[in-house]
């Protein structure tokens, strides 16, 4: 218990330090996100409904990725309880929220993961599993592909590159080969196959401090390379910008690239992305049931505005669906270039702004 308390205190101190770095440590001062909105004639961000309930079921993971904004890994013990999981299902049962988006850590390692999937599926909800692929090959989880297929779960799988060296440099030695094995198992069950209802979307994160390229162009390359090299197919590719949070922030600071990366994000602000940022149609829930505007605010411990409910047990759909959204400089990551969301680039093909 004492060790757990010390870990929690350390986490809070580290989160406070990250927020201080993002908001204060610039010479000369950089603009705030609200200033960028105002300068472009845009109002402060507000929600336009709730289409997605995104839940982070814990920080336990079988990998330790350098870009991870959750700081997840094998040594983490944060894990959503059954009571919190039941409160989430209760919210879905009482409100018309179409999608349950389950993330982590490796969400499949939470003991309530399968129960959540089963219950949400019974309610007719679309269920997304944000999967690192290697968990499908781990002992104790090898039946996961069949379970996901049985419940028609949409798989969103991280694969930062179609080249082994680049992928392993971000996610660890041997990860690429295990990821390819996981993809083959999913393909064999119909995932990603033409005319199949089983959706397999891949996620690309830049390896270093740069913005993603055009999503459409990179998807075409991924499709060609994975098919020719490994006979692997998938549904769509999502490009997601690395936000300066947790491990990626620490790496930027160590390599003295933080200021340049923040400047790049700010200079690449694209007003066309603002309408489609994910926080406007989602509510994020942490492993303890606390509510946030998005997963990134969750990791920085930036709670909802004071008048909003703070916990899943106090969920108020009408209030949350039109709430004002809490922002910070990290929000430039979701609005830079082509934009970035849990569903990939924000702006549509033909209106993309060069990175």
C-alpha positions as a Markdown table, in Angstrom:
| # | Residue | x | y | z |
|---|---|---|---|---|
| 1 | Unk | 0.0 | 0.0 | 0.0 |
| 2 | Unk | 2.8 | 2.4 | 0.9 |
| 3 | Unk | 4.6 | 1.6 | -2.4 |
| 4 | Unk | 1.4 | 2.3 | -4.3 |
| 5 | Unk | 0.9 | 5.6 | -2.5 |
| 6 | Unk | 4.5 | 6.7 | -3.3 |
| 7 | Unk | 4.0 | 5.7 | -6.9 |
| 8 | Unk | 0.8 | 7.8 | -7.1 |
| 9 | Unk | 2.5 | 10.8 | -5.5 |
| 10 | Unk | 5.4 | 10.5 | -8.0 |
| 11 | Unk | 2.9 | 10.3 | -10.9 |
| 12 | Unk | 1.1 | 13.4 | -9.7 |
| 13 | Unk | 4.4 | 15.3 | -9.4 |
| 14 | Unk | 5.6 | 14.2 | -12.8 |
| 15 | Unk | 2.2 | 15.2 | -14.4 |
| 16 | Unk | 2.4 | 18.7 | -12.7 |
| 17 | Unk | 6.0 | 19.0 | -14.1 |
| 18 | Unk | 4.9 | 18.2 | -17.6 |
| 19 | Unk | 2.0 | 20.7 | -17.5 |
| 20 | Unk | 4.5 | 23.4 | -16.2 |
| 21 | Unk | 6.9 | 22.6 | -19.1 |
| 22 | Unk | 4.1 | 22.8 | -21.7 |
| 23 | Unk | 2.6 | 26.1 | -20.4 |
| 24 | Unk | 5.5 | 28.1 | -19.0 |
| 25 | Unk | 9.0 | 27.1 | -20.1 |
| 26 | Unk | 9.4 | 29.2 | -23.3 |
| 27 | Unk | 11.6 | 32.1 | -24.1 |
| 28 | Unk | 10.2 | 34.1 | -25.8 |
| 29 | Unk | 6.7 | 33.1 | -24.8 |
| 30 | Unk | 4.8 | 31.0 | -27.3 |
| 31 | Unk | 1.1 | 31.6 | -28.0 |
| 32 | Unk | -1.6 | 29.7 | -26.1 |
| 33 | Unk | -4.1 | 27.5 | -28.0 |
| 34 | Unk | -7.0 | 29.9 | -27.2 |
| 35 | Unk | -5.0 | 32.7 | -28.9 |
| 36 | Unk | -4.6 | 30.7 | -32.1 |
| 37 | Unk | -8.3 | 30.1 | -32.2 |
| 38 | Unk | -9.1 | 33.8 | -31.6 |
| 39 | Unk | -6.5 | 35.0 | -34.1 |
| 40 | Unk | -8.3 | 32.9 | -36.8 |
| 41 | Unk | -11.8 | 34.1 | -35.9 |
| 42 | Unk | -12.7 | 30.8 | -34.1 |
| 43 | Unk | -14.5 | 30.5 | -30.8 |
| 44 | Unk | -13.3 | 28.5 | -27.8 |
| 45 | Unk | -13.8 | 24.7 | -28.3 |
| 46 | Unk | -17.1 | 23.3 | -27.2 |
| 47 | Unk | -18.6 | 19.8 | -27.5 |
| 48 | Unk | -21.2 | 19.1 | -30.2 |
| 49 | Unk | -22.4 | 15.8 | -28.7 |
| 50 | Unk | -21.1 | 12.5 | -27.4 |
| 51 | Unk | -20.5 | 9.9 | -30.1 |
| 52 | Unk | -17.7 | 8.1 | -28.4 |
| 53 | Unk | -17.1 | 7.0 | -24.8 |
| 54 | Unk | -13.3 | 6.4 | -24.7 |
| 55 | Unk | -12.2 | 4.4 | -21.7 |
| 56 | Unk | -8.6 | 3.9 | -20.5 |
| 57 | Unk | -8.8 | 0.6 | -18.6 |
| 58 | Unk | -5.3 | 0.9 | -17.2 |
| 59 | Unk | -1.6 | 1.4 | -17.8 |
| 60 | Unk | -0.4 | -2.2 | -17.7 |
| 61 | Unk | 1.1 | -3.1 | -21.0 |
| 62 | Unk | 3.4 | -5.8 | -22.4 |
| 63 | Unk | 5.4 | -3.2 | -24.3 |
| 64 | Unk | 7.3 | 0.0 | -23.4 |
| 65 | Unk | 7.1 | 2.3 | -26.4 |
| 66 | Unk | 9.2 | 5.5 | -26.6 |
| 67 | Unk | 6.3 | 7.6 | -27.9 |
| 68 | Unk | 3.8 | 6.4 | -25.3 |
| 69 | Unk | 1.9 | 9.3 | -23.8 |
| 70 | Unk | 0.3 | 7.0 | -21.2 |
| 71 | Unk | 3.7 | 5.9 | -19.8 |
| 72 | Unk | 2.4 | 2.3 | -19.9 |
| 73 | Unk | 4.5 | -0.8 | -19.4 |
| 74 | Unk | 4.8 | -4.2 | -17.7 |
| 75 | Unk | 5.5 | -2.7 | -14.3 |
| 76 | Unk | 2.3 | -0.6 | -14.1 |
| 77 | Unk | -0.5 | -1.7 | -11.8 |
| 78 | Unk | -3.2 | 0.8 | -12.5 |
| 79 | Unk | -6.2 | -1.2 | -13.7 |
| 80 | Unk | -9.9 | -0.5 | -14.0 |
| 81 | Unk | -12.1 | -2.3 | -11.4 |
| 82 | Unk | -15.3 | -4.2 | -12.1 |
| 83 | Unk | -17.3 | -1.5 | -10.2 |
| 84 | Unk | -16.0 | 1.2 | -12.6 |
| 85 | Unk | -16.6 | -1.1 | -15.6 |
| 86 | Unk | -20.2 | -1.7 | -14.5 |
| 87 | Unk | -20.7 | 2.1 | -14.1 |
| 88 | Unk | -19.5 | 2.5 | -17.7 |
| 89 | Unk | -21.9 | -0.1 | -19.0 |
| 90 | Unk | -24.7 | 1.6 | -17.0 |
| 91 | Unk | -24.0 | 4.8 | -18.8 |
| 92 | Unk | -24.1 | 3.1 | -22.2 |
| 93 | Unk | -27.4 | 1.4 | -21.3 |
| 94 | Unk | -29.0 | 4.7 | -20.3 |
| 95 | Unk | -27.7 | 7.0 | -23.1 |
| 96 | Unk | -27.4 | 6.7 | -26.9 |
| 97 | Unk | -23.7 | 6.8 | -27.2 |
| 98 | Unk | -22.8 | 4.8 | -30.4 |
| 99 | Unk | -19.2 | 3.8 | -29.7 |
| 100 | Unk | -17.2 | 2.4 | -26.8 |
| 101 | Unk | -13.5 | 2.9 | -27.5 |
| 102 | Unk | -11.3 | 0.8 | -25.2 |
| 103 | Unk | -7.6 | 1.8 | -24.8 |
| 104 | Unk | -4.8 | 1.4 | -22.3 |
| 105 | Unk | -1.9 | 0.3 | -21.8 |
| 106 | Unk | -2.7 | -3.0 | -23.5 |
| 107 | Unk | -6.5 | -2.9 | -22.8 |
| 108 | Unk | -6.8 | -6.6 | -23.3 |
| 109 | Unk | -4.7 | -7.2 | -20.1 |
| 110 | Unk | -7.4 | -5.7 | -17.9 |
| 111 | Unk | -9.4 | -8.6 | -16.3 |
| 112 | Unk | -12.7 | -6.8 | -17.2 |
| 113 | Unk | -11.8 | -6.3 | -20.9 |
| 114 | Unk | -13.8 | -9.2 | -22.2 |
| 115 | Unk | -16.8 | -8.5 | -20.0 |
| 116 | Unk | -16.9 | -4.9 | -21.2 |
| 117 | Unk | -16.8 | -6.1 | -24.8 |
| 118 | Unk | -19.6 | -8.6 | -24.2 |
| 119 | Unk | -21.8 | -6.1 | -22.4 |
| 120 | Unk | -21.3 | -3.3 | -24.9 |
| 121 | Unk | -21.9 | -5.6 | -27.8 |
| 122 | Unk | -25.2 | -6.8 | -26.2 |
| 123 | Unk | -26.3 | -3.2 | -26.0 |
| 124 | Unk | -25.6 | -2.9 | -29.8 |
| 125 | Unk | -22.7 | -0.5 | -29.4 |
| 126 | Unk | -19.7 | -0.4 | -31.8 |
| 127 | Unk | -16.7 | -1.5 | -29.8 |
| 128 | Unk | -13.1 | -0.5 | -30.7 |
| 129 | Unk | -10.1 | -2.2 | -29.3 |
| 130 | Unk | -6.9 | -0.2 | -29.5 |
| 131 | Unk | -4.5 | -3.1 | -29.8 |
| 132 | Unk | -0.7 | -3.2 | -29.9 |
| 133 | Unk | -0.8 | -6.5 | -31.9 |
| 134 | Unk | 1.9 | -8.2 | -29.9 |
| 135 | Unk | -0.5 | -9.0 | -27.2 |
| 136 | Unk | -2.2 | -11.4 | -29.6 |
| 137 | Unk | 0.9 | -13.5 | -29.6 |
| 138 | Unk | 1.4 | -13.4 | -25.8 |
| 139 | Unk | 0.8 | -16.4 | -23.5 |
| 140 | Unk | -2.6 | -16.3 | -22.0 |
| 141 | Unk | -4.0 | -14.1 | -24.8 |
| 142 | Unk | -3.6 | -16.2 | -27.9 |
| 143 | Unk | -7.4 | -16.7 | -28.2 |
| 144 | Unk | -8.0 | -13.0 | -28.4 |
| 145 | Unk | -8.3 | -12.8 | -32.2 |
| 146 | Unk | -11.1 | -15.3 | -32.1 |
| 147 | Unk | -12.8 | -13.5 | -29.3 |
| 148 | Unk | -12.6 | -10.1 | -31.1 |
| 149 | Unk | -13.9 | -11.7 | -34.3 |
| 150 | Unk | -16.8 | -13.4 | -32.4 |
| 151 | Unk | -18.0 | -10.0 | -31.1 |
| 152 | Unk | -17.2 | -8.1 | -34.3 |
| 153 | Unk | -14.9 | -5.8 | -32.4 |
| 154 | Unk | -13.1 | -3.1 | -34.6 |
| 155 | Unk | -9.4 | -3.4 | -34.2 |
| 156 | Unk | -7.2 | -0.3 | -34.3 |
| 157 | Unk | -3.7 | -1.6 | -34.3 |
| 158 | Unk | -0.4 | 0.3 | -33.8 |
| 159 | Unk | 2.2 | -0.3 | -36.6 |
| 160 | Unk | 4.4 | 2.8 | -36.8 |
| 161 | Unk | 6.2 | 1.6 | -39.9 |
| 162 | Unk | 6.2 | -1.2 | -42.5 |
| 163 | Unk | 10.0 | -1.5 | -42.0 |
| 164 | Unk | 11.2 | -3.7 | -39.2 |
| 165 | Unk | 14.1 | -1.4 | -38.1 |
| 166 | Unk | 12.0 | 1.7 | -37.8 |
| 167 | Unk | 9.2 | -0.1 | -36.0 |
| 168 | Unk | 11.5 | -1.7 | -33.4 |
| 169 | Unk | 13.3 | 1.5 | -32.8 |
| 170 | Unk | 10.1 | 3.0 | -31.4 |
| 171 | Unk | 8.5 | -0.1 | -29.8 |
| 172 | Unk | 11.3 | -2.4 | -28.9 |
| 173 | Unk | 13.3 | -5.3 | -30.4 |
| 174 | Unk | 11.3 | -8.1 | -31.9 |
| 175 | Unk | 8.0 | -6.1 | -31.9 |
| 176 | Unk | 7.7 | -5.9 | -35.6 |
| 177 | Unk | 7.9 | -9.6 | -36.2 |
| 178 | Unk | 5.3 | -10.3 | -33.5 |
| 179 | Unk | 3.1 | -7.6 | -34.9 |
| 180 | Unk | 3.2 | -9.2 | -38.4 |
| 181 | Unk | 2.3 | -12.5 | -36.9 |
| 182 | Unk | -0.6 | -10.9 | -35.1 |
| 183 | Unk | -1.8 | -9.2 | -38.3 |
| 184 | Unk | -1.7 | -12.5 | -40.1 |
| 185 | Unk | -3.9 | -14.1 | -37.5 |
| 186 | Unk | -6.4 | -11.3 | -37.8 |
| 187 | Unk | -6.4 | -11.5 | -41.6 |
| 188 | Unk | -7.1 | -15.2 | -41.4 |
| 189 | Unk | -10.2 | -14.4 | -39.4 |
| 190 | Unk | -11.4 | -11.9 | -42.1 |
| 191 | Unk | -10.1 | -8.8 | -40.5 |
| 192 | Unk | -9.1 | -6.2 | -43.1 |
| 193 | Unk | -10.2 | -8.4 | -46.0 |
| 194 | Unk | -12.2 | -6.9 | -48.9 |
| 195 | Unk | -15.9 | -6.9 | -48.3 |
| 196 | Unk | -15.4 | -8.2 | -44.8 |
| 197 | Unk | -17.4 | -6.5 | -41.9 |
| 198 | Unk | -14.4 | -7.0 | -39.6 |
| 199 | Unk | -12.5 | -3.7 | -39.6 |
| 200 | Unk | -8.7 | -3.6 | -39.1 |
| 201 | Unk | -7.3 | -0.1 | -39.0 |
| 202 | Unk | -3.6 | 0.5 | -38.6 |
| 203 | Unk | -2.0 | 3.5 | -36.8 |
| 204 | Unk | 1.1 | 5.3 | -37.9 |
| 205 | Unk | 3.0 | 7.6 | -35.4 |
| 206 | Unk | 6.1 | 9.4 | -36.6 |
| 207 | Unk | 9.3 | 7.9 | -35.2 |
| 208 | Unk | 10.8 | 11.3 | -34.4 |
| 209 | Unk | 9.8 | 14.9 | -33.8 |
| 210 | Unk | 8.0 | 15.4 | -37.1 |
| 211 | Unk | 4.4 | 15.6 | -38.4 |
| 212 | Unk | 2.8 | 12.7 | -40.2 |
| 213 | Unk | 2.8 | 12.9 | -44.0 |
| 214 | Unk | -0.4 | 12.9 | -46.1 |
| 215 | Unk | -2.6 | 10.1 | -44.7 |
| 216 | Unk | -3.9 | 9.1 | -48.1 |
| 217 | Unk | -0.4 | 8.8 | -49.7 |
| 218 | Unk | 1.1 | 6.9 | -46.7 |
| 219 | Unk | -1.9 | 4.5 | -46.7 |
| 220 | Unk | -1.2 | 3.7 | -50.3 |
| 221 | Unk | 2.4 | 2.9 | -49.5 |
| 222 | Unk | 1.5 | 0.8 | -46.4 |
| 223 | Unk | -1.0 | -1.1 | -48.5 |
| 224 | Unk | 1.5 | -1.8 | -51.2 |
| 225 | Unk | 4.5 | -2.7 | -48.9 |
| 226 | Unk | 2.6 | -4.9 | -46.5 |
| 227 | Unk | 0.9 | -6.8 | -49.3 |
| 228 | Unk | 4.1 | -7.4 | -51.3 |
| 229 | Unk | 6.3 | -8.1 | -48.3 |
| 230 | Unk | 4.0 | -10.1 | -46.0 |
| 231 | Unk | 0.7 | -10.6 | -47.9 |
| 232 | Unk | -1.1 | -8.5 | -45.2 |
| 233 | Unk | -4.2 | -6.5 | -45.9 |
| 234 | Unk | -6.0 | -3.9 | -43.8 |
| 235 | Unk | -9.0 | -1.5 | -43.9 |
| 236 | Unk | -7.6 | 1.9 | -43.4 |
| 237 | Unk | -4.5 | 3.7 | -42.1 |
| 238 | Unk | -4.7 | 6.4 | -39.4 |
| 239 | Unk | -1.9 | 8.9 | -39.0 |
| 240 | Unk | -1.6 | 10.3 | -35.5 |
| 241 | Unk | 0.7 | 13.1 | -34.4 |
| 242 | Unk | 2.9 | 12.4 | -31.3 |
| 243 | Unk | 1.9 | 14.8 | -28.6 |
| 244 | Unk | 4.6 | 16.2 | -26.2 |
| 245 | Unk | 3.4 | 14.2 | -23.2 |
| 246 | Unk | 5.1 | 11.7 | -20.9 |
| 247 | Unk | 7.8 | 9.6 | -22.6 |
| 248 | Unk | 7.8 | 11.5 | -25.8 |
| 249 | Unk | 8.1 | 14.8 | -23.9 |
| 250 | Unk | 11.0 | 13.4 | -21.9 |
| 251 | Unk | 12.7 | 12.3 | -25.1 |
| 252 | Unk | 12.3 | 15.8 | -26.6 |
| 253 | Unk | 13.8 | 17.4 | -23.6 |
| 254 | Unk | 16.7 | 15.0 | -23.4 |
| 255 | Unk | 17.5 | 15.6 | -27.1 |
| 256 | Unk | 17.0 | 19.3 | -26.8 |
| 257 | Unk | 14.3 | 19.3 | -29.5 |
| 258 | Unk | 11.3 | 20.3 | -27.4 |
| 259 | Unk | 11.3 | 24.0 | -28.3 |
| 260 | Unk | 11.7 | 23.3 | -32.0 |
| 261 | Unk | 8.9 | 20.6 | -32.0 |
| 262 | Unk | 6.5 | 22.9 | -30.2 |
| 263 | Unk | 7.3 | 25.7 | -32.6 |
| 264 | Unk | 6.6 | 23.3 | -35.5 |
| 265 | Unk | 3.3 | 22.3 | -34.1 |
| 266 | Unk | 2.3 | 26.0 | -33.5 |
| 267 | Unk | 3.5 | 27.2 | -36.9 |
| 268 | Unk | 1.5 | 24.3 | -38.6 |
| 269 | Unk | -1.8 | 25.2 | -36.9 |
| 270 | Unk | -4.5 | 24.5 | -39.4 |
| 271 | Unk | -7.9 | 26.2 | -38.7 |
| 272 | Unk | -9.6 | 23.7 | -41.0 |
| 273 | Unk | -8.9 | 20.9 | -38.4 |
| 274 | Unk | -10.7 | 22.6 | -35.5 |
| 275 | Unk | -14.2 | 21.6 | -36.4 |
| 276 | Unk | -13.3 | 17.9 | -36.5 |
| 277 | Unk | -11.0 | 17.4 | -33.4 |
| 278 | Unk | -12.0 | 14.4 | -31.4 |
| 279 | Unk | -12.7 | 16.1 | -28.1 |
| 280 | Unk | -15.8 | 17.7 | -29.5 |
| 281 | Unk | -17.7 | 14.4 | -29.8 |
| 282 | Unk | -16.2 | 12.3 | -27.1 |
| 283 | Unk | -15.8 | 11.9 | -23.3 |
| 284 | Unk | -12.7 | 10.3 | -21.9 |
| 285 | Unk | -12.7 | 8.1 | -18.8 |
| 286 | Unk | -9.7 | 7.1 | -16.8 |
| 287 | Unk | -9.1 | 3.7 | -15.1 |
| 288 | Unk | -10.6 | 5.1 | -11.9 |
| 289 | Unk | -13.7 | 6.5 | -13.6 |
| 290 | Unk | -12.7 | 10.2 | -13.7 |
| 291 | Unk | -14.0 | 12.2 | -16.7 |
| 292 | Unk | -11.9 | 14.2 | -19.1 |
| 293 | Unk | -12.2 | 16.0 | -22.5 |
| 294 | Unk | -9.7 | 13.6 | -24.2 |
| 295 | Unk | -7.1 | 11.0 | -23.5 |
| 296 | Unk | -4.3 | 13.7 | -23.6 |
| 297 | Unk | -6.0 | 15.9 | -21.0 |
| 298 | Unk | -6.4 | 12.8 | -19.0 |
| 299 | Unk | -2.6 | 12.1 | -19.0 |
| 300 | Unk | -1.9 | 15.7 | -18.0 |
| 301 | Unk | -4.6 | 15.5 | -15.3 |
| 302 | Unk | -6.5 | 18.4 | -16.8 |
| 303 | Unk | -10.0 | 17.8 | -15.7 |
| 304 | Unk | -13.3 | 19.0 | -17.1 |
| 305 | Unk | -14.4 | 22.6 | -16.5 |
| 306 | Unk | -15.5 | 23.0 | -12.8 |
| 307 | Unk | -19.3 | 23.0 | -13.4 |
| 308 | Unk | -19.1 | 19.6 | -15.1 |
| 309 | Unk | -19.5 | 16.1 | -13.4 |
| 310 | Unk | -16.1 | 14.7 | -12.4 |
| 311 | Unk | -16.8 | 11.0 | -12.4 |
| 312 | Unk | -18.6 | 8.3 | -14.4 |
| 313 | Unk | -21.0 | 7.7 | -11.5 |
| 314 | Unk | -22.2 | 11.3 | -11.9 |
| 315 | Unk | -22.5 | 11.2 | -15.7 |
| 316 | Unk | -24.8 | 13.9 | -17.1 |
| 317 | Unk | -25.3 | 13.5 | -20.8 |
| 318 | Unk | -27.0 | 16.8 | -21.6 |
| 319 | Unk | -24.4 | 18.8 | -19.7 |
| 320 | Unk | -21.4 | 17.0 | -21.1 |
| 321 | Unk | -22.7 | 17.0 | -24.7 |
| 322 | Unk | -22.5 | 20.8 | -24.9 |
| 323 | Unk | -19.6 | 21.5 | -22.4 |
| 324 | Unk | -16.8 | 23.9 | -22.9 |
| 325 | Unk | -13.5 | 22.1 | -23.5 |
| 326 | Unk | -10.3 | 22.6 | -21.5 |
| 327 | Unk | -7.3 | 23.3 | -23.8 |
| 328 | Unk | -3.6 | 23.9 | -23.5 |
| 329 | Unk | -0.5 | 24.1 | -25.8 |
| 330 | Unk | -0.6 | 20.4 | -26.3 |
| 331 | Unk | -3.8 | 20.9 | -28.3 |
| 332 | Unk | -1.6 | 22.3 | -31.2 |
| 333 | Unk | -0.6 | 18.6 | -31.8 |
| 334 | Unk | -4.2 | 17.8 | -32.8 |
| 335 | Unk | -4.6 | 20.8 | -35.1 |
| 336 | Unk | -1.2 | 20.8 | -36.8 |
| 337 | Unk | -0.9 | 20.1 | -40.5 |
| 338 | Unk | -3.6 | 17.6 | -41.5 |
| 339 | Unk | -4.8 | 17.4 | -37.9 |
| 340 | Unk | -4.8 | 14.3 | -35.7 |
| 341 | Unk | -7.5 | 12.4 | -33.9 |
| 342 | Unk | -8.1 | 8.8 | -32.7 |
| 343 | Unk | -9.6 | 8.3 | -36.2 |
| 344 | Unk | -6.5 | 9.7 | -38.0 |
| 345 | Unk | -6.1 | 12.9 | -40.0 |
| 346 | Unk | -8.9 | 15.4 | -39.4 |
| 347 | Unk | -9.1 | 17.3 | -42.7 |
| 348 | Unk | -10.4 | 15.5 | -45.8 |
| 349 | Unk | -8.4 | 14.5 | -48.8 |
| 350 | Unk | -8.0 | 17.6 | -51.1 |
| 351 | Unk | -7.9 | 20.1 | -48.2 |
| 352 | Unk | -4.8 | 18.7 | -46.5 |
| 353 | Unk | -2.2 | 21.3 | -45.5 |
| 354 | Unk | 1.4 | 20.2 | -46.2 |
| 355 | Unk | 3.3 | 19.1 | -43.1 |
